[in-house]
Amino acid sequence: MKYLVSIFLFFITLHVFSQNFEDQWEGFFSYVSVKDISKKGDNEVVVASENAVFSINLSTSQINTTTTVNGLDGGFISSIHYSQEYGALFIGYENGLMEVLVEGEEEVLKVVDILEKPTIPPNRKEITHFTEYEGSLYIATKYGISVYSIPNLEFGDTYFIGNLGAQVEVSQTTILEPYIYAGTREEGIKRALIESDNLIDYEEWSSPAGGLILGIQALGNAVYYTKADNGVYQLGSGAPLVTFNTPIVDFEMVDDVLTVTSEDRITTYGIGFNQITTITNLPDIDFTLQSGLSFQNNVFLGTTDNGLLQVPVGTNTYTQILPDGPILNTPFAMDVDFGRLWVVFGDITQTNNPFPISPLGISNFRDDTWLNIPYENLLGASDLVNIRINPNNPSEVYASSFVAGLLKINNQEPEVLYNENNSALENPVINSANAGVRIYGSEFDAEGNLWFVQSLVEEGLARITPSQQIQQIDITSIIETDEEQALSDLDISREGFVFFGSVNNGVIGYDPNTNSFNRITEGLGEGNLPRSDVKALRMDNQNRLWIGTTRGLRVLFNVGAFFDSGANTDAQAIIIEENGVAQELLFEQTITDIEVDGSNNKWISTATSGVFYLSSNGQETLLRFTKDNSPLPSNNVQDIAIDDLSGRVYFATVNGLVAFEGTSTAPRETLENVYAFPNPVRPNFTGNVTIDGLTANANVKITDIEGNLVFETTSEGGSVLWDTTAFGKYRVASGVYMVLITSEDNLETKITKIMVVR
């Protein structure tokens, strides 16, 4: 093996290196969809899923995953290739990005030349295939072929091989000396002398065969290719050697074995195109294929929904190779309670249209293991867009379907789907067709009632009691019911006021005690919302309502007087100073979710700009996560969930699920389990010490061993942070520091110690 370690340092100015985030982040990606497979040595396989990779050691069955937490981009992978000679994995993306992972290196090398090439249209930058030959990597793309020097880690020439030098989509390349062959979708097969010094000249490339070429490989002394008619041909012959009944999706050659993969079967051939094996079905599993490879007397089937299947040649038995993870990489909504995370994958458009219907399952993560409930077990509940755990009974979970009703799950088993057939819920008729039982936002109140909203009906607000009785409230006195009515998020204040958002009617409040409504919308004196399309609502620990719209953020400070006649119910923008200029926080941003942690700080997700972590009053941005500076696989973050026990913050993006190890937790009932971390504080530590396990509003004092006070605060949640300074003035010296904690009612005290080593 030739090593590239020293090369990394030399070319650091020409490439982008990504950071490894394993210390503070964890990725939860789905690996069910296998996009490409590559051989790694004689005993290992590297597999690309949608936006992550994993490898499997065939002797030990050990699986290793690589995700955005390890530095991958998080975009959609289109092709991979492992170079045995150089010990490097090359990952190609649909957007033209290429990443290089070298054995023994922690950092991921990002090669952005294709991605940032202005003369290539974005729709032609996809990397479709890699071919390695004598230290060069021939990169097939939708514009032509680019050559990359593996030992030098740099690009060489690019070949535009279409007629008159036009850009053409190259599906694959292969080399059978003295020629390099390229299969194109527009102009058939192209061929040129591999040793030519002028391959950038399109006239060097001849066209030995026409047609829409999907794949091309050299096997023995022959070149084989596949066309859009699902036939496999030998170059120089006329009729197809074999024709498949379903589309051919992959065409690969390794160790003198050609693997032809169609959607419903995989067939391998040896030199002379002699068939070795074919696999059309396996016991107890249905599959659709999208990739395949064969080596070492094993056939590897890359499926769309079941991960990688390993089948020994000549048998009908298989081993499923599938790293643990959720069903899909498109989480839409989540809820978490003391380490138990629930995820749903339904989807709606910006205009709240659920069609086409998404018949997808539910994923549940607990005890470091995923349980995936398939759609077939969900009693017909499709397009699930929201989920809530009962805080009084965590085994009871409710999922909102935006077309089929309200699904109750008990002990991880779907129990009942409340709809028009078994409850008072209505399936309205819109334009002569049933629109579906469109349930969305939901939240539990202090009495254990689950409040939820239903769109397109007069009784759009409802609650299900602990005894499973559904009670509905007519909302037509405050907003009209029409075919454009769509209700969104919901939350409940300390007073028991129910607030819910809408697409074009702002925020509606309901007081169950007086059966009265009020509403705020756009315009001064009317509510002062930046837009009436409300996506997110969340009450904070001070009973203030934070409102996220498609054009920015507002805060309703006067929640208690919301229904009082003459009260000022205008929501306020958060004004911050940036570079000496007053600006509106999150101006014009589409806000998708707002969550409040144990310290009353705010996590806010957006559709285009990642995630913001704000101080309790919003005046300070404590953290900002984007795709560029964190493991977020996308800046479109659809939901956030905070585990109050651990402080872990989950982010559901359109490209996958990741979690950040936060430090702010919910208040505890007692001070029995107070602890500080890190402890001891080492000389190279520059962060904050977290004191966790606190009760609400506990007084925390830190003194040195002589009793001199160096820090004091009152907890808002279950934890506080100490920056190891004396009231922010200077870093404290080495020594033992006493942490003195007193509960709000002065009935409970706790003392712990922190060792600081400078």
N, C-alpha and C positions, 0 to 999 in steps of 0.2 A: 504494500500500500504506500502511495506517495502522500506526504503530509502537507497541509496548507497552513499550519499555525503561524509561521513567520510571515506569510503573505498577508494575513489579516491586518497586521500592524502597518505594513507598507502601503496598503490601499485604503487606509481608513478615511482619507479625504475624498475618495471617489465613491464611497458607498455610505449607506445609512445603517447603523447598528441599533438593534432594538434591545430594550432593557428586559431583564428577567424580574418578574414581580412576585415570585413564589412566597416571599416573606409575608406579604400582606394581602394577597389575593388568592382566590381559588376559582377554577373554571369548571362549569358543569355543562359540557357540550354533548350533543347527541352524535352517535357514531353509526346509526342504523343505515345511513345512505353512503355506500362505498363508491366513490367517484373514480379512483384509480388505484392500481396495485403495482408494486415494484419489488423485485428480488433484492435482498441484501445478504450477500454471502451465500453459503450453501444451506443455512439453517434459520434464516430469518426473513420475514416479509414486512415491508413497509406499506401502510395503507393510508390513503387520503379519504377522509370523509368530506362533508361539505366545506368546513372551514377549520379543520384540525387534522392532525395525523396521529397514527399510532403504529407501533411495531409489535410483532409477536415472535418470540423465540420458540421455534417448533419443538425443541427438546425439553425446555423447562416450562413452556406455556406462559412465561412471564410476559405481561403486556405493559408497555410504556406509552404514555400519551404525551403529545406536544400541542399546546394550545396558545391562545393569546397571552396567557399568564407566563408562558415561557418565551414570549416575544413574537409569536406569529401575528400576521396582520389581522386575521379575522374575516377577510373577504372570502369570496367563493373560489375554491381551488378547482382548477381545470385539468392539471396534469402533474405527475411527479416522476422523478427518476433518481435512483441511487447509483452513484459512481463507486463501484467496488475498488477501482484503482486508486481513487483519491479520498475515499472515505467520506464522501459528501452527499447530502440529500438536497436535490433541487426541487423546489415547489413553484409551479406556475399557476397564475391566477387569471380569472376572466378579465380583469382590468389591465393586464399586462405586467403587473408586478411579478418579480421573481425573488424568491428567498433561498438562501443557502445555509444549511446546517452542517457544520463540519464536526466530525467525531472528536470529542474531547473539549469542544468549545461551548461555553454557556450562551454566548450571544448569537443572535440570528442576524445574518447579513442580508440586508434588503437591497436589491438591485433595481433601481428605479428608472433606468434608461428608457425602456419601452413605455412604461407608465407615463413618463413626463415628456415623451416625444411629441412636439406640437404638430408635426406634419402627418401624423397618423391619426385618423379619426378614432374616437373612443370605441366605437363598435367593431373596430378591426384589431384591437390590441390583445385580444385573448390569446394566451399561450395554449396551443392544442396538443403539443407532443414534444418530447425530447429524444434525440438520438446522439449517442456518444461515439466518437471516433478519433483515435489518436490524440487525445488530450483536448479535443474540441467538442463543444456541445452545440449541436444543430437544433435550434429552437424553431419549431413550426408554429406559425401564428396565422391570424386571419388576414395579414397583409403580405406575408411572404416568409422568408427564412432569415433569422439572425444567428450569427456565430459567436459563441462565448468561449474564451480561453479558460479552461478549468485551472491549470497551474498558475496563471496570472490573475485570475479573477477579474477579467475585463472583457468588454465586447470588442469584436473585430468587425467584419463586414456584415452588411445586410443585403440580401438578394431579393429584388423585386422581379419576379420571374414571369409575370403575365405578359401577354402580347404588348409590345411597345413599352415594356417596363411597368406595366400596370400592377397595382396591388391585387393579389388573388389569395383566397383562403386556402392555406395548406393544412390538410388534415393530419398528415404524417410524412416523415421522411424515412428513408432507409438507404443503406449503402451496400452495394455488391460491386466490388472493384472490377473495373476502374471507374464505376459511375456512382453518383449520388442521385437518388430518385425522390421525387416529391409528388404526393398525391394531392391534387387540388379539386375543389368543388366546382370551379367555374371552367377550367380549361384542361381537365383530364390529368394525365401523368406528364411530368416534366423530368428531363434527364440531362445531366451534364457530367463532364469528367471531374472527378473529385480532386485531382491534383492540379486542375487549371488555376492559373493565377488571376483569372479574369471572370470569376463567377458572378461578379456584380453586373456584368453585361448580360442582359436578357437574351441576346442573340446566341449566347453560349448554351442555352437550354433548348433542347428539342422536345417534341411531343410524340412519343411512341404510341400513345393510346389516349382516347377521349373518354368523355363521360364524367359524371359526378362521383369523384373518388372519395370514399370514406376512410380507407386505410390502405397502407402498402407496407409489405415486409419482405425481406430477403430470407429464404430458407434453402440451405444447400447452395446449389448453383442456379436457382430460379428465383424470380420475383413474383410474388402473389399480391393481388389487390382485391378490394371489395368495392362494389358500386352501390348506388342507391336502389338498384333492383334486388338487393339482398343476395346477389350472387358473388361467388369467389372465383377469380380468374387467375390464370397464369399468363404473365406478360409474354406476348408472342403467339398465344393461342386465341382462338375465336370464342367458342362457346364457354359458358361458365362450368367450372369443375363441379360445383354444388350450389344449390340455391336454397336459402332458408325461408321458412314461412313467416317469420317475424323480423323486424328491422335488426340489422347487425349493429351493435352498439360499441363493440371493442374488437381490436384486431392487433394481437401482440405476439412477438416471437422472443423466446428465451431458451437458451441451451438447446438449439435445434428442434424446438417444439413450437409450432404455430398454434395459437389459441384463438379460436373464432367464437365470439360471444354474441348471441342474439338475445332478445328479451326473454325468451322462454327456454333456452338451452345453451349449453357450452360444449364445443367440440374441439378436440386437439388432433393435430396432424404432425407426422414426422417427415423426414426428408423424403422427397418423392411424392409428397401429399398423401401419404398413407395414413388412414385414420387410426388413431390410438384409442381414443375413448370418446363417448358422448354422454352427457348428463341432461336429462329432460325433466326429471322429477326426483324428489327425495321424500322419504317417509315423514309424515307428520309436520310438513312445512310447505307452505306455498310461497313462491318467490317470483320476483321480476328482476332481471339482471340488467346491470349497466356497465359492468367491467368484469374482466376475467384474466387469469394467468395460470400457467402450469409449469412446474419444475419439481425436481426431486420426487417424482412419482406421486405428486399431489396436484389436484386441480383446485384453484381458489376462485370461488364465485363471489363477485361483488354485487350485492343486492341493493334494491332501493329502500327496503324497509327492515331487513333482518341482519344487517352487518355483513361480515365475511363468513363464508361457509367453506370449510376445508374438507375435500373429498379425496381419499386415497384412490389412485388409479385402479380401475377394475372392481371397485366396490360400490355399494349403494348406501354407505353410511357416511355421516358427516359430523363435523365438530363446528359448532357456531362460535366464532370469535367476535366478541362484542364487548368493548369496554362499558362499564356501568355509566348510565347517563339517562337523561329524560328522553321522552319520545321523539321530540323534534328540537330544532334550533330556532324556533320562532315563538318563544314564550310571549303571551299577550298580557296575562294578569297573574298575580301571585298573592299568597298570604302565608305568614309564618307565625308559629307560636311555640316557643320553647324548643327549638331545634327541629320542628316538624314543618317542612315547607311543602306547600301545594302549588301546582302550576297548571294553568289552562292555556290552550293554544288557538282559541277561536279568533276571529278577526272581523273587523268592520271597516268600511271606508271612512274617509274624512266626513262624508255626509251621512254616516251611520246606516249604510246599506250592508246587510249581512250576506248578500248574494255575491258570488256563488257560495253555497252552504259549505261549511268546513266540518266534515264528520271526523273529528280528531279526538284522541283520548285525553287522559289526565295523568300527570306525573306527581308522585309523592316521594319526598326525600326525608328519611329519618334514619338515625343510627348509621349514618354514612352509607346508606344503601338506597337505591331508587326502586320504587314500585311503580310500574307503568300499567295503568288501567286502559285497555283498548276501547275504542268507540263501541264495539259490539257489546260491551258490558254496561254501557251507560244509559240503557233503557230508551234510546232514541234521542238523547240530549246532545244536539250538535251545536256548533258555533258558540262554545262556552267563552264568555268574555269577562267574567268576574268570579271570584271565589272568596268565601269567608269561613274562618274557623270559629266555632262557638267558644268564646273564652271561658264559659262555665262548664263546658263539656268538650274538650279538644278532639274527642273521637268523632264528633258530629261536625260535618262540613256541608256548606251549601254552595253550589255552583250555578251561576246565572247563564242561561242560554238566551241568545238574542233572536231565537226563532222557535224554541220548543218549550220554554217554561223554566221552572226552578227545580234543580236536581239536589236531593238530599243524599249524602253519603254518610254511612255509619260504620265505624271500624274498618275503613278502607273498602267497604262494599257499597255500591250504589243501591239505595233502598227504595226510593220513590221519586218519580218525576211529576211534579205538580204542573198540571196544564189545564186546558179547557175541559178535558174529559173527566177529571177526578177532583176538581176544585172550582172555586168561583172565578178563577182567572179566565179572561176572555181572549179568543182568537179573532181579532177584528178583520173585517172584510174591507180591503182597499183596492179600488179599481177592479171590482168583481172577482177578487181573489183573496184568499186568506193570507194575511201578512205574517202570521206567526205570533207566538206569545213572547214578546221581546222584553225580557228582563235584563237589567243592567246593574247599576250601583246598589250596594247593600251594606248594612252595618247593624250590629247588635246594640241595643240600648241597655241601660242599667238593670232593667227587669227581665232581661233575657229574650226580648222580642227581636226578631230579625226584620228590620225595615228594608224595603226594596222598592224600586221604581219599575214601571212597565210603560213602554211607549205605545202611542197610537190608540189609547183607550181613555175614556172619561175618568175611570177610577185608576189613575196612574200611580198613586202612592198606596202601598200596602204593607202589612206586617204579618208575620207568621209567629204565633205565640208559642211558648214552650209546650203547650198541649196540642200543637200542630193545627191550630185554627187560623185560617187566613181571613184577615179583616182588611177591607179596602176603603179608601178615601177618595171621594170625587174631587178632582182638581180643576174642573172647568170654571170655577169662580175666579181663578187666578190666571190660567192660560187656556187657550183654545186647543181643542183636539182636532187635528187634521192630519193629512197624509205626510206632512213634513215634521210633525212633532217627534222629537227624540229626546229622551231623558238620559242623563249620564251618571255622574258620580254622586255619592250620598255620604253625609256624616251627621253626627248628633252632638249637640252642645251639652254643657253641664246641666242646663235647665231642662233637658229633654227635647229641645227644639230640633226638628228634623230639617236639614237643609239638603236640597238636591239641585244638580245642574241640568241645563238643557242646551240644545243646539242653537236656538234662536230666541230664547226667552230669559236668558240670564240665570240668576240664582233664585230659587223659590224656597221660602221658609214656611214651615208648618208647626203650629203649637198644638199638640194633642190635648192639652188641658182645656183650651178654649175653642178648639176646632176652627182656628183662624189661620189665614195665609197672609203672606206678604212677599213682595218680589223686588229685586234690584236688577237693573239692566244698564244700558249705556246712558251717558249724559249726566251732567251735574244736577243734583237734586233727584235723580232717578236711580242712583246707585253707583255711578261713576265707573262702571266697568269699561275696560278698553274695547271689549267686544262681548256680545251676548252669547257667543258660543263658548260654553264652559266645559272644560275637560276634567278638572281636578278640584276637589274640595277637601280641606283637612282642618279640623279644630286643633289648636295647639294647647300646650299645658296651661296657658293663661286664658283659655276660653276665647281666643281670637280665631276667626275663620279666615284661612288662607285660600285664595281663589286663583286657580290657573285657567286662563282662557287661551284661545288661539292667537291672541295678540298681546299677551303679557300677563303680569301678576298684579293682584290687588289683595288688601287685607281689610276685613271688616272688624273694626275694633269694638264697636258698640253692639255686640251680639245680644246682651241681656235686654236691650231696649228695642230689639228689631220689630216687635209688634206694637210698640207704643205709638200712639197718635202724636204726630208732630216731631218725633225723634229723628235725628240725623242718621240716616242709614247709608250714606255714601261710603263706599269702600275707598281705601287710600292706596296710592302707589307708594312704594318704598324708594325714597330719593337718597342716592349715595353720591359721594364726591369721588371723582376719578380724574387724576391729573389736574386737580383744581377746578374741575367743571362739574356742576351738579347734573346728575343723570338719573333716569328712571331705571331701577333694577329690572333686568330681564325684559327690556323694552322690545315689543314686537315679537317676542319669542312664543312659539307654540308650546305650551306647558302640558305635559302628559300626565304627570303625577306629582303629588306633594306628600311627604311623610315627615313626621316629627319624632325625633329620638328622645331618649331619656333625659337629655340635658336641654330639651326644648329647642334644639337646633333643627334646621329645616334641610331636608334632602329634596331637591327639585329636579325632575327629569324633563328633558325637552325633546322635540322631534328632530332637531337638527344640530344641537350644540352640546350634546352630552348631558352631564350631571353637575349641578351646583350644590355645595354644602355650605349653608349660611348660618351665621350666628342667630341667636334666638330672636333678635329684632330685625334681622336681615341686613344690617349695616355693614357686616364684614363677611367676605367670602372666605371661608376657612379652607375649602378644597374645591378644585375644579377638575373633573375627569372628562377627558375626551378620548377618541380613538387614537390620537397621536401621543398622549402622555400616560396612558393606562391600558389595561387589558380589555377595555370595552371594545367588543368587536364591531360596534357601530355607534355613531353619534345619535341615532334614533333609538332612544330609550323609552320603552312603552310603560314600564311599571317599576316600582321600588317596593321592597318589603324589608322591614327591620326586625331582627330577632332580639327582643328586649332582654332575653336572658344573657346572650353572649355579646350583643352589640354588633353582630355581623349584619352587613347591609347587602341585600341581593338586588341585582339590576337585570331586568328583562329587556333585552334589546332585540331588534328584528333579526339579528344574526347570532343570537345565543345568549346564554345565562352565565353571569359571573358574580362573584361575591367579594366584597371588601371587608377586611377584619376591622370593623369600627370598635370604638372603646366606650361609647355611651350606652348605658343600659337603663332599664326601667328600675324604679325604686323597689326595694325589698320590704318585706313585712317586719323584719328584725335586723339587727346589726350582727347577728351571730356569725355570718360568713364573710366578714370584711377581709379584704386582702389587697396588697399593693403589688404592682408589676410594672416594669421589671424590678426585681429586688434580689440581689444588690444591683445598684446602678454602676455599671462599669465605666472606666475612664473614657472610652470612645463613644459612649452613648450621648446623643444630642437631642433626643426627643423628650416627650412628657412621661412622667410616671402617672399611671392610672390607679386610683384608689376606688375599688369596686365593692359592691355588696352593701351600699348605703340605703337607708330609708329616705323617704321624701323629706326635703327641707332640713336635712341633718346639718349640724354645724361641724365643720372640719377645721381643726387647727394643727399646724405642724411646727414643732419647736426643735431646737438643737438639744443636746444632752444636758445643757445647763438651764434649759427652760426659756431661752430667748425665742420669741415668736418670729417665724420666717414666712408663714403663709396662713391665710385664713379665708374660708369661703363657705357658702351655703349651697348644698346640693339641690339641683332642680330635678334630677333623676336619680339613678342608682349608682352614679359614678362621678368623680371629679378628676381633673387633670392638674398636676403640679409640674411646672417647668424646671424644677430644681434650682430656682433662684429665690433670693430673699425679697419678696414682694416686687419681683421684676427688676431689681436694681443690680444684683451681681449674683454669680453662681455661688452656691453654698460650698463650703469646704468639705473635705472628706470627713466622715463621721457617721454616727448613728443619730437618726432623727425620729422623734416620737410623733405619731399621728394620733390625735385626741379627737374622738368623735362623740357627739351628743345628739340624740334624737330630738325632733322638734318639740316634743312634750316634756323633754328633760327627764324622762323615766328610764332611759336606756343609754348606757355609755359603752364605748369600746376603745381600746388602745392597741395599736399595732406599731411596728417599727420599720424603718427604711434605712438600709445601709447604703451610703454614697461613697464611692471610691473614685477619686480624681487622678 
